Amino acid sequence: MSLLGGAIRVFFPGVVTAGVTTVTPTDPCQPTDPCRLPAGYVRFGNLGFDITTTAVVTGPITLAFDLSKLVPPNPVTPPNPVTPPNPITPQLVATLRVLHGEGDVLLDRTIGIPPNPIVPPNPIIPTDPARTIFASVASLSPFVIAQLGPQPLLQVAHDELVALRQGTTDPREARALDTAIGALNAALAPAHWIDPSHVTPAGGVSTAIDTALSVASLAAYRGDPAVQLAINQILGAALELVGTAITRAGGG
C-alpha cells in the first residue's frame, strides 16, 4: 500500500478484514507532545507521521520510508520546515532510524532491507533501497524519523563487523576486518567523547584518524553489502561529527 505519493509504503503480510490505511504528517516535537527520543538519538527535521488502519491484519507490518520523496517537498508546514538534504546519500540514510511510539516511549524498529517479495526483483514495495529506511512493527500509529548519534552509530558498525568477522574464513579479509574493528575500538574510547554526539578537541582528531583507517581497511571488500553498510555507517558518523564541529565553530 502506497501513501503520500509513494513516500511511505506499508506491507501487510496477512489481511483478515480489508480496511482503509491513512497517514497524517505531524510535528513530533511540539511542546504539547515532546519527542521523548531515546538517549543517543537526535531530531532529523520534523519527520513525524501518524499511520493508522481500519484493516484487521496478521503478522509483522513492514514499512518503507523513501527519503527522496519524504523530505522534499516539506511534509510539515512552516514555521517548522524540513531542510531537504541534497544529495540524499547512502551515508546519510545509514544514520537514520525509524522510531515507533509504543505506550509512552519511542522504540527503534529499523530493520535492514527486507527479503523478497517485499523488495525487487519481486517488488510488493518497489523502492530505491539506497534512499529508503525500513521498519518492522506489530501495530501502527506514531512514527518518527530520527538520527542516531555518531558514537552509537560507530558502535553499531563495530558490532556488525565483529559479527561478520566471526563468519569469515578468508585470511586476508579477516585481517582487514581485524584492522577496522581495532580502529573503531580506538575511535570509541570513552575519553574521546563528551556525549553521544560530541567529541573532545583531542578526541576529534583521534576519532577522525581511526575512522579513516577503518574505512580504508574495508575498501577492498565493499562489494559485500554488509561491509558497504558498515562503511556507510562509519562515514555517516564522521559527517555528523564534522557538521557538529562546523555548527559549534559558527556559534550555532
HUPERA-V845490 format. One record per residue. RES is the residue in one small letter. PHI is phi in degrees with one decimal (none if undefined). Layout:
BEGIN
res = [RES RES]
phi = [PHI PHI]
END
This chain:
BEGIN
res = [m s l l g g a i r v f f p g v v t a g v t t v t p t d p c q p t d p c r l p a g y v r f g n l g f d i t t t a v v t g p i t l a f d l s k l v p p n p v t p p n p v t p p n p i t p q l v a t l r v l h g e g d v l l d r t i g i p p n p i v p p n p i i p t d p a r t i f a s v a s l s p f v i a q l g p q p l l q v a h d e l v a l r q g t t d p r e a r a l d t a i g a l n a a l a p a h w i d p s h v t p a g g v s t a i d t a l s v a s l a a y r g d p a v q l a i n q i l g a a l e l v g t a i t r a g g g]
phi = [none -105.8 -127.3 51.7 64.4 90.7 -67.2 -127.0 -123.6 -122.3 -118.2 -99.7 -67.5 -145.7 -114.8 -81.7 -133.8 -65.6 -160.7 -112.9 -110.2 -131.1 -133.3 -123.0 -62.3 -137.2 -92.3 -74.6 -123.0 -67.9 -55.9 -82.7 -142.7 -60.7 -61.5 54.6 -66.1 -62.7 -58.3 94.5 -109.3 -130.5 -64.7 -125.5 60.4 -127.4 -83.9 -132.6 -145.3 -104.2 -110.2 -134.4 -144.5 -94.3 -73.1 -101.6 -127.8 -126.4 80.3 -66.0 -94.2 -104.2 -122.9 -123.7 -108.5 -89.2 -62.1 -66.4 -104.4 -74.8 -80.9 -99.2 -79.0 -60.3 -80.3 -117.3 -72.1 -54.1 -90.3 -119.0 -74.7 -96.3 -90.3 -63.4 -70.1 -141.0 -86.0 -84.5 -96.5 -58.9 -67.0 -67.0 -58.8 -65.1 -89.8 -95.4 -137.7 -100.5 -104.5 -118.7 -73.9 -132.4 70.4 -104.8 -130.8 -103.2 -115.5 -75.8 -116.2 -68.3 -129.8 -72.5 -62.1 -65.3 -74.0 -56.7 -96.3 -78.0 -117.4 -53.7 -86.6 -120.0 -80.8 -74.5 -118.2 -66.6 -167.1 -96.0 -59.2 -67.3 -121.8 -124.0 -109.7 -109.8 -141.3 -129.7 -138.5 -92.2 -151.7 -103.8 120.2 -71.7 -132.7 -133.0 -90.4 -127.2 -111.2 -78.8 -62.9 -61.8 -65.0 -64.6 -67.6 -63.9 -65.9 -60.8 -61.9 -58.8 -65.8 -68.3 -68.9 -61.5 -63.5 -66.1 -62.2 -66.3 -102.6 -91.2 -111.4 -77.1 -60.1 -68.5 -65.5 -60.2 -65.4 -63.3 -65.8 -60.7 -64.7 -64.3 -64.6 -63.1 -65.2 -69.7 -57.0 -66.5 -64.2 -89.5 -52.5 -54.4 -63.9 -79.9 -111.6 -84.1 -157.5 -60.0 -116.4 -134.5 -111.0 -71.3 -56.1 -69.4 -65.0 -63.3 -65.8 -64.2 -64.6 -61.8 -65.7 -69.4 -68.3 -63.5 -64.0 -64.1 -66.5 -61.6 -71.1 -93.2 -55.7 -69.6 -117.2 -72.1 -67.5 -79.7 -55.2 -67.0 -68.5 -61.4 -62.2 -61.3 -60.6 -60.7 -65.8 -64.1 -66.6 -62.6 -64.1 -63.1 -66.7 -60.4 -63.7 -63.2 -60.6 -64.2 -64.1 -65.3 -62.0 -66.0 -65.6 -87.8 81.9 -83.3]
END
